[in-house]
Amino acid sequence: MSSSIMVTTASSIEAVVTAEFTESRIEITATAVCSDATRAFDQEYERDLSLYLEQARLKGISSAGLPPRNGAEAYLSEITITPPDELRGIGKLVCLTGGTGTEWVRRWIWNNCRPQRGWSFAITLEGQSTMLLLE
């Protein structure tokens, strides 16, 4: 089962936030909607990544500095998820999708839980919360 809402970050990146659950797992995924802003960032990211990789090749990885942040790190990190009280204290995993860095996906995962219809998660951006209900 799943539920979704659309949100917009402070940086004007639109994302679809979807909650999916099974008998023992909840996964909330924020996926950016492709736009001129995401395409421009991806071009900048690919250029910065090429420069970083070239520096790593020339100077060694430890001297290349930090790798560039991908779109999910730079923009989707503005989204915070607050679970219902029943999930607080249960292990949560937050991860970014691997690959080229242009995937624009962030996930929050709760394993070994017993999801209940009607649980709500607060999706917060810039101090404003929207509720996402498990249906």
GUVO-992612 format. One record per residue: residue number from 1; residue in three letters; x, y, z of N, C-alpha, C, O in turn. Coordinates in Angstrom, 1 decimal. Example, Ala and Ser with C-alpha at 12.3 -4.5 7.8 and 13.67 -1.06 7.14 Angstrom:
- 1, ALA, 13.2, -5.7, 7.8, 12.3, -4.5, 7.8, 13.2, -3.3, 7.8, 14.2, -3.3, 8.5
- 2, SER, 12.8, -2.2, 7.1, 13.7, -1.1, 7.1, 12.9, 0.0, 7.9, 13.4, 1.1, 8.0
This chain:
- 1, MET, 0.8, -1.2, 0.0, 0.0, 0.0, 0.0, 0.9, 1.2, 0.0, 2.0, 1.2, 0.5
- 2, SER, 0.4, 2.3, -0.6, 1.2, 3.5, -0.6, 0.3, 4.8, -0.6, -0.9, 4.7, -0.9
- 3, SER, 0.9, 5.9, -0.1, 0.3, 7.2, -0.1, 1.4, 8.2, -0.6, 2.5, 8.0, -0.3
- 4, SER, 0.9, 9.3, -1.3, 1.9, 10.2, -1.8, 1.4, 11.7, -1.6, 0.2, 11.9, -1.6
- 5, ILE, 2.3, 12.6, -1.5, 2.0, 14.0, -1.6, 3.2, 14.7, -2.4, 4.3, 14.2, -2.5
- 6, MET, 2.9, 15.9, -2.9, 3.8, 16.7, -3.6, 4.3, 17.8, -2.7, 3.4, 18.5, -2.0
- 7, VAL, 5.6, 18.1, -2.6, 6.1, 19.2, -1.8, 7.1, 20.0, -2.7, 7.5, 19.5, -3.7
- 8, THR, 7.4, 21.2, -2.2, 8.3, 22.1, -2.9, 9.3, 22.6, -1.9, 9.0, 23.1, -0.8
- 9, THR, 10.6, 22.4, -2.2, 11.7, 22.8, -1.3, 11.9, 24.3, -1.3, 11.3, 25.0, -2.2
- 10, ALA, 12.6, 24.8, -0.4, 13.0, 26.3, -0.3, 13.7, 26.7, -1.6, 13.6, 27.8, -2.0
- 11, SER, 14.3, 25.7, -2.3, 15.1, 26.0, -3.5, 14.2, 25.8, -4.7, 14.7, 25.7, -5.9
- 12, SER, 12.9, 25.7, -4.5, 11.9, 25.5, -5.6, 12.0, 24.2, -6.4, 11.7, 24.1, -7.5
- 13, ILE, 12.6, 23.2, -5.7, 12.6, 21.8, -6.3, 11.3, 21.1, -5.8, 11.1, 21.0, -4.6
- 14, GLU, 10.5, 20.7, -6.8, 9.3, 19.9, -6.5, 9.7, 18.4, -6.3, 10.6, 17.9, -7.0
- 15, ALA, 9.1, 17.8, -5.3, 9.4, 16.4, -5.1, 8.1, 15.6, -4.7, 7.2, 16.2, -4.1
- 16, VAL, 8.0, 14.4, -5.1, 6.9, 13.5, -4.7, 7.4, 12.7, -3.5, 8.5, 12.0, -3.6
- 17, VAL, 6.7, 12.8, -2.4, 7.0, 12.0, -1.2, 6.0, 10.9, -1.1, 4.8, 11.1, -1.0
- 18, THR, 6.5, 9.7, -1.1, 5.6, 8.5, -1.1, 6.0, 7.6, 0.1, 7.1, 7.3, 0.4
- 19, ALA, 4.9, 7.1, 0.8, 5.1, 6.2, 1.9, 4.5, 4.8, 1.4, 3.4, 4.8, 0.9
- 20, GLU, 5.4, 3.8, 1.5, 4.9, 2.5, 1.1, 5.2, 1.6, 2.3, 6.2, 1.8, 3.1
- 21, PHE, 4.3, 0.6, 2.6, 4.5, -0.2, 3.7, 4.1, -1.7, 3.4, 3.2, -1.9, 2.6
- 22, THR, 4.7, -2.6, 4.2, 4.4, -4.0, 4.2, 4.1, -4.4, 5.6, 3.9, -3.5, 6.5
- 23, GLU, 4.0, -5.6, 5.9, 3.7, -6.1, 7.3, 4.8, -5.7, 8.3, 4.5, -5.6, 9.5
- 24, SER, 6.0, -5.5, 7.8, 7.1, -5.2, 8.8, 8.1, -4.1, 8.4, 9.2, -4.0, 8.9
- 25, ARG, 7.7, -3.3, 7.4, 8.6, -2.3, 6.9, 7.8, -1.1, 6.4, 6.7, -1.2, 5.8
- 26, ILE, 8.4, 0.1, 6.6, 7.9, 1.4, 6.1, 9.0, 2.0, 5.3, 10.1, 2.1, 5.8
- 27, GLU, 8.8, 2.4, 4.1, 9.8, 3.2, 3.3, 9.1, 4.5, 2.8, 8.1, 4.4, 2.1
- 28, ILE, 9.7, 5.6, 3.1, 9.3, 6.9, 2.6, 10.3, 7.3, 1.6, 11.5, 7.4, 1.9
- 29, THR, 9.9, 7.7, 0.4, 10.8, 8.1, -0.6, 10.5, 9.5, -1.1, 9.3, 9.7, -1.4
- 30, ALA, 11.5, 10.4, -1.2, 11.3, 11.7, -1.8, 12.1, 11.6, -3.1, 13.3, 11.4, -3.2
- 31, THR, 11.3, 11.9, -4.2, 11.9, 11.9, -5.6, 11.6, 13.2, -6.2, 10.5, 13.6, -6.4
- 32, ALA, 12.7, 13.9, -6.6, 12.5, 15.2, -7.3, 11.9, 15.0, -8.7, 12.1, 14.0, -9.4
- 33, VAL, 11.1, 16.0, -9.0, 10.5, 16.1, -10.3, 11.5, 16.8, -11.2, 12.0, 17.8, -10.9
- 34, CYS, 11.8, 16.1, -12.4, 12.7, 16.7, -13.3, 12.2, 18.1, -13.8, 11.1, 18.3, -14.1
- 35, SER, 13.2, 19.0, -13.8, 12.8, 20.4, -14.2, 14.1, 21.1, -14.7, 15.1, 20.5, -14.7
- 36, ASP, 13.9, 22.3, -15.1, 15.1, 23.1, -15.6, 16.1, 23.2, -14.4, 17.3, 23.2, -14.7
- 37, ALA, 15.6, 23.4, -13.2, 16.5, 23.5, -12.0, 17.3, 22.3, -11.8, 18.5, 22.3, -11.5
- 38, THR, 16.7, 21.1, -11.9, 17.4, 19.8, -11.6, 18.4, 19.6, -12.7, 19.5, 19.1, -12.5
- 39, ARG, 18.0, 19.9, -14.0, 18.9, 19.6, -15.1, 20.1, 20.6, -15.0, 21.2, 20.1, -15.3
- 40, ALA, 19.9, 21.8, -14.6, 21.0, 22.7, -14.5, 22.0, 22.3, -13.4, 23.2, 22.3, -13.5
- 41, PHE, 21.4, 21.8, -12.3, 22.2, 21.4, -11.2, 23.0, 20.1, -11.6, 24.2, 20.0, -11.3
- 42, ASP, 22.3, 19.2, -12.3, 23.0, 18.0, -12.8, 24.2, 18.3, -13.7, 25.2, 17.7, -13.6
- 43, GLN, 24.1, 19.3, -14.6, 25.2, 19.7, -15.4, 26.4, 20.2, -14.6, 27.5, 19.9, -14.8
- 44, GLU, 26.0, 21.1, -13.6, 27.0, 21.6, -12.7, 27.7, 20.5, -11.9, 28.9, 20.4, -11.7
- 45, TYR, 26.9, 19.5, -11.4, 27.4, 18.4, -10.6, 28.3, 17.6, -11.4, 29.4, 17.2, -11.0
- 46, GLU, 27.9, 17.3, -12.7, 28.8, 16.4, -13.5, 30.1, 17.1, -13.8, 31.2, 16.5, -13.9
- 47, ARG, 30.1, 18.4, -14.0, 31.3, 19.2, -14.2, 32.2, 19.1, -13.0, 33.4, 18.9, -13.0
- 48, ASP, 31.6, 19.4, -11.8, 32.4, 19.4, -10.5, 32.9, 18.0, -10.2, 34.0, 17.8, -9.7
- 49, LEU, 32.1, 16.9, -10.5, 32.6, 15.6, -10.3, 33.7, 15.2, -11.2, 34.7, 14.6, -10.8
- 50, SER, 33.7, 15.7, -12.4, 34.8, 15.4, -13.4, 36.1, 16.1, -12.8, 37.2, 15.5, -12.8
- 51, LEU, 36.0, 17.3, -12.3, 37.1, 18.0, -11.8, 37.7, 17.3, -10.5, 38.9, 17.2, -10.3
- 52, TYR, 36.7, 16.9, -9.7, 37.1, 16.1, -8.5, 37.9, 14.8, -8.8, 38.9, 14.5, -8.2
- 53, LEU, 37.3, 14.1, -9.8, 38.0, 12.8, -10.2, 39.3, 13.1, -10.8, 40.2, 12.3, -10.6
- 54, GLU, 39.5, 14.1, -11.5, 40.8, 14.5, -12.1, 41.8, 14.8, -11.0, 42.9, 14.4, -11.1
- 55, GLN, 41.3, 15.6, -10.0, 42.2, 15.9, -8.9, 42.6, 14.7, -8.1, 43.8, 14.5, -7.7
- 56, ALA, 41.6, 13.8, -8.0, 41.9, 12.5, -7.3, 43.0, 11.7, -8.0, 43.8, 11.1, -7.5
- 57, ARG, 42.8, 11.7, -9.4, 43.8, 10.9, -10.2, 45.2, 11.5, -10.1, 46.2, 10.8, -10.1
- 58, LEU, 45.2, 12.9, -10.1, 46.5, 13.6, -10.1, 47.2, 13.6, -8.8, 48.4, 13.4, -8.7
- 59, LYS, 46.4, 13.9, -7.7, 47.0, 14.1, -6.4, 46.7, 13.0, -5.4, 47.3, 12.9, -4.3
- 60, GLY, 45.8, 12.0, -5.8, 45.4, 11.0, -4.8, 44.1, 11.4, -4.2, 43.8, 12.6, -4.0
- 61, ILE, 43.3, 10.4, -3.8, 42.0, 10.6, -3.3, 42.0, 11.4, -2.0, 41.1, 12.2, -1.8
- 62, SER, 43.1, 11.2, -1.2, 43.1, 11.9, 0.1, 43.4, 13.4, 0.0, 43.2, 14.2, 0.9
- 63, SER, 44.0, 13.8, -1.2, 44.3, 15.2, -1.4, 43.3, 15.9, -2.4, 43.5, 17.1, -2.7
- 64, ALA, 42.3, 15.2, -2.8, 41.4, 15.8, -3.8, 40.3, 16.6, -3.2, 39.6, 17.3, -3.9
- 65, GLY, 40.2, 16.6, -1.8, 39.1, 17.4, -1.2, 37.9, 16.6, -1.1, 37.9, 15.3, -1.4
- 66, LEU, 36.8, 17.2, -0.8, 35.5, 16.5, -0.7, 34.9, 16.4, -2.0, 35.0, 17.3, -2.9
- 67, PRO, 34.2, 15.3, -2.3, 33.5, 15.2, -3.6, 32.3, 16.1, -3.6, 31.8, 16.5, -2.5
- 68, PRO, 31.8, 16.5, -4.8, 30.7, 17.4, -4.8, 29.4, 16.7, -4.3, 29.3, 15.5, -4.4
- 69, ARG, 28.5, 17.5, -3.8, 27.2, 17.0, -3.3, 26.3, 16.8, -4.4, 26.2, 17.7, -5.3
- 70, ASN, 25.6, 15.7, -4.4, 24.6, 15.5, -5.5, 23.3, 16.2, -5.2, 23.2, 16.8, -4.1
- 71, GLY, 22.3, 16.2, -6.1, 21.1, 16.9, -5.9, 20.3, 16.5, -4.7, 19.7, 17.3, -4.0
- 72, ALA, 20.3, 15.2, -4.4, 19.5, 14.7, -3.3, 20.1, 15.2, -2.0, 19.4, 15.6, -1.1
- 73, GLU, 21.5, 15.3, -1.9, 22.1, 15.8, -0.7, 21.9, 17.3, -0.6, 21.6, 17.8, 0.5
- 74, ALA, 22.1, 18.0, -1.7, 22.0, 19.5, -1.7, 20.6, 20.0, -1.5, 20.4, 21.0, -0.8
- 75, TYR, 19.6, 19.4, -2.1, 18.3, 19.9, -2.0, 17.2, 19.1, -1.3, 16.4, 19.6, -0.6
- 76, LEU, 17.2, 17.8, -1.5, 16.2, 17.0, -0.8, 16.5, 16.8, 0.7, 15.7, 16.4, 1.4
- 77, SER, 17.7, 17.2, 1.1, 18.0, 17.2, 2.6, 17.2, 18.2, 3.3, 17.2, 18.3, 4.5
- 78, GLU, 16.6, 19.1, 2.6, 15.7, 20.2, 3.2, 14.5, 19.5, 3.7, 13.8, 20.1, 4.6
- 79, ILE, 14.2, 18.3, 3.3, 12.9, 17.6, 3.7, 13.3, 16.8, 5.0, 14.2, 16.0, 4.9
- 80, THR, 12.5, 17.0, 6.0, 12.7, 16.1, 7.2, 11.4, 15.3, 7.4, 10.3, 15.8, 7.1
- 81, ILE, 11.5, 14.2, 8.0, 10.4, 13.3, 8.2, 10.3, 13.0, 9.7, 11.3, 12.6, 10.3
- 82, THR, 9.2, 13.3, 10.3, 9.0, 12.9, 11.8, 7.9, 11.8, 11.8, 6.8, 12.0, 11.4
- 83, PRO, 8.3, 10.6, 12.3, 7.4, 9.5, 12.4, 6.4, 9.6, 13.5, 6.6, 10.5, 14.4
- 84, PRO, 5.4, 8.8, 13.5, 4.5, 8.7, 14.6, 5.2, 8.2, 15.9, 6.3, 7.6, 15.8
- 85, ASP, 4.7, 8.5, 17.0, 5.3, 8.1, 18.3, 5.7, 6.7, 18.4, 6.7, 6.3, 18.9
- 86, GLU, 4.8, 5.8, 17.8, 5.1, 4.4, 17.8, 6.4, 4.0, 17.1, 6.9, 2.9, 17.4
- 87, LEU, 6.9, 4.8, 16.2, 8.1, 4.4, 15.5, 9.4, 5.1, 16.1, 10.5, 4.7, 15.8
- 88, ARG, 9.2, 6.0, 17.1, 10.4, 6.6, 17.7, 11.1, 5.6, 18.5, 10.4, 4.9, 19.3
- 89, GLY, 12.4, 5.5, 18.4, 13.1, 4.5, 19.1, 13.3, 3.2, 18.3, 14.2, 2.4, 18.7
- 90, ILE, 12.6, 3.1, 17.2, 12.9, 1.9, 16.3, 13.9, 2.4, 15.3, 13.8, 3.6, 14.8
- 91, GLY, 14.9, 1.6, 14.9, 15.9, 2.0, 14.0, 15.4, 2.6, 12.7, 14.5, 2.0, 12.1
- 92, LYS, 16.0, 3.7, 12.3, 15.6, 4.3, 11.0, 16.9, 4.4, 10.2, 18.0, 4.7, 10.7
- 93, LEU, 16.8, 4.1, 8.9, 17.9, 4.3, 8.0, 17.5, 5.4, 7.0, 16.4, 5.3, 6.4
- 94, VAL, 18.4, 6.4, 6.8, 18.2, 7.4, 5.8, 19.3, 7.2, 4.8, 20.4, 7.2, 5.1
- 95, CYS, 18.9, 7.1, 3.5, 19.9, 6.9, 2.5, 19.6, 7.7, 1.2, 18.5, 8.0, 0.9
- 96, LEU, 20.7, 7.9, 0.4, 20.6, 8.5, -0.9, 20.8, 7.4, -1.9, 21.6, 6.4, -1.6
- 97, THR, 20.2, 7.4, -3.0, 20.4, 6.4, -4.1, 21.7, 6.6, -4.7, 22.1, 7.7, -5.1
- 98, GLY, 22.4, 5.5, -4.9, 23.8, 5.5, -5.5, 23.6, 5.7, -7.0, 22.6, 5.8, -7.6
- 99, GLY, 24.8, 5.6, -7.7, 24.8, 5.8, -9.1, 25.6, 6.9, -9.6, 26.7, 7.2, -9.0
- 100, THR, 25.1, 7.7, -10.5, 25.9, 8.8, -11.1, 25.8, 10.0, -10.2, 26.6, 11.0, -10.4
- 101, GLY, 24.9, 10.1, -9.3, 24.7, 11.2, -8.4, 23.6, 12.1, -9.0, 23.3, 13.2, -8.4
- 102, THR, 22.9, 11.7, -10.1, 21.9, 12.5, -10.6, 20.5, 11.9, -10.4, 19.5, 12.2, -11.1
- 103, GLU, 20.4, 11.0, -9.4, 19.1, 10.3, -9.2, 18.1, 11.1, -8.5, 16.9, 10.9, -8.7
- 104, TRP, 18.5, 12.0, -7.6, 17.5, 12.9, -6.9, 16.5, 12.1, -6.1, 15.3, 12.4, -6.1
- 105, VAL, 17.0, 11.1, -5.3, 16.1, 10.3, -4.5, 16.7, 10.2, -3.1, 17.9, 10.0, -2.9
- 106, ARG, 15.8, 10.3, -2.1, 16.2, 10.2, -0.7, 15.2, 9.3, 0.0, 14.0, 9.4, -0.3
- 107, ARG, 15.7, 8.3, 0.8, 14.8, 7.3, 1.4, 15.0, 7.3, 2.9, 16.1, 7.5, 3.5
- 108, TRP, 13.8, 7.1, 3.6, 13.8, 6.9, 5.1, 13.1, 5.5, 5.2, 12.1, 5.3, 4.7
- 109, ILE, 13.8, 4.6, 5.9, 13.3, 3.2, 6.0, 13.3, 2.8, 7.5, 14.2, 3.0, 8.3
- 110, TRP, 12.1, 2.2, 7.9, 12.0, 1.6, 9.2, 11.7, 0.1, 9.0, 10.7, -0.3, 8.4
- 111, ASN, 12.6, -0.7, 9.5, 12.5, -2.1, 9.4, 12.0, -2.7, 10.7, 12.1, -2.0, 11.7
- 112, ASN, 11.5, -3.9, 10.7, 11.1, -4.6, 11.9, 10.0, -3.8, 12.7, 10.2, -3.7, 13.9
- 113, CYS, 9.1, -3.3, 12.0, 8.0, -2.6, 12.7, 6.7, -3.2, 12.2, 6.6, -4.0, 11.3
- 114, ARG, 5.6, -2.8, 12.8, 4.3, -3.2, 12.4, 3.4, -2.0, 12.0, 2.7, -1.5, 12.9
- 115, PRO, 3.5, -1.6, 10.8, 2.8, -0.4, 10.3, 1.3, -0.6, 10.5, 0.7, -1.6, 10.4
- 116, GLN, 0.7, 0.6, 10.9, -0.7, 0.6, 11.1, -1.3, 1.7, 10.2, -0.8, 2.8, 10.1
- 117, ARG, -2.4, 1.3, 9.5, -3.2, 2.3, 8.7, -3.6, 3.4, 9.7, -4.0, 3.2, 10.8
- 118, GLY, -3.5, 4.6, 9.2, -3.8, 5.8, 10.0, -2.7, 6.5, 10.6, -2.8, 7.6, 11.1
- 119, TRP, -1.5, 5.8, 10.7, -0.3, 6.5, 11.2, 0.0, 7.6, 10.3, -0.2, 7.5, 9.0
- 120, SER, 0.4, 8.7, 10.8, 0.8, 9.9, 10.0, 2.3, 10.3, 10.3, 2.8, 10.2, 11.4
- 121, PHE, 2.9, 10.8, 9.2, 4.3, 11.2, 9.2, 4.3, 12.7, 8.9, 3.6, 13.1, 7.9
- 122, ALA, 5.0, 13.5, 9.7, 5.1, 14.9, 9.4, 6.2, 15.1, 8.4, 7.4, 14.8, 8.6
- 123, ILE, 5.9, 15.7, 7.2, 6.9, 16.1, 6.2, 7.1, 17.6, 6.4, 6.2, 18.4, 6.2
- 124, THR, 8.4, 18.0, 6.8, 8.6, 19.3, 7.1, 9.6, 20.0, 6.2, 10.7, 19.4, 5.9
- 125, LEU, 9.3, 21.2, 5.7, 10.2, 22.0, 4.9, 10.1, 23.4, 5.5, 9.0, 23.9, 5.6
- 126, GLU, 11.2, 24.0, 5.8, 11.2, 25.4, 6.3, 10.3, 25.6, 7.4, 9.6, 26.7, 7.5
- 127, GLY, 10.2, 24.7, 8.3, 9.3, 24.8, 9.5, 7.9, 24.6, 9.3, 7.1, 24.6, 10.2
- 128, GLN, 7.4, 24.4, 8.0, 6.0, 24.1, 7.7, 5.9, 22.6, 7.5, 6.6, 22.0, 6.8
- 129, SER, 4.9, 22.0, 8.2, 4.7, 20.6, 8.2, 3.4, 20.2, 7.4, 2.4, 20.9, 7.5
- 130, THR, 3.5, 19.1, 6.7, 2.3, 18.6, 6.0, 2.3, 17.1, 6.4, 3.3, 16.5, 6.6
- 131, MET, 1.1, 16.6, 6.7, 1.0, 15.2, 7.1, 0.8, 14.3, 6.0, 0.0, 14.5, 5.1
- 132, LEU, 1.5, 13.1, 6.0, 1.4, 12.0, 5.1, 0.8, 10.9, 5.9, 1.4, 10.4, 6.8
- 133, LEU, -0.4, 10.4, 5.5, -1.1, 9.4, 6.2, -0.9, 8.0, 5.5, -1.0, 7.9, 4.3
- 134, LEU, -0.6, 7.0, 6.3, -0.6, 5.6, 5.8, -2.0, 5.2, 5.6, -2.8, 5.1, 6.5
- 135, GLU, -2.3, 4.8, 4.4, -3.7, 4.4, 4.1, -3.7, 3.0, 3.5, -4.8, 2.5, 3.2
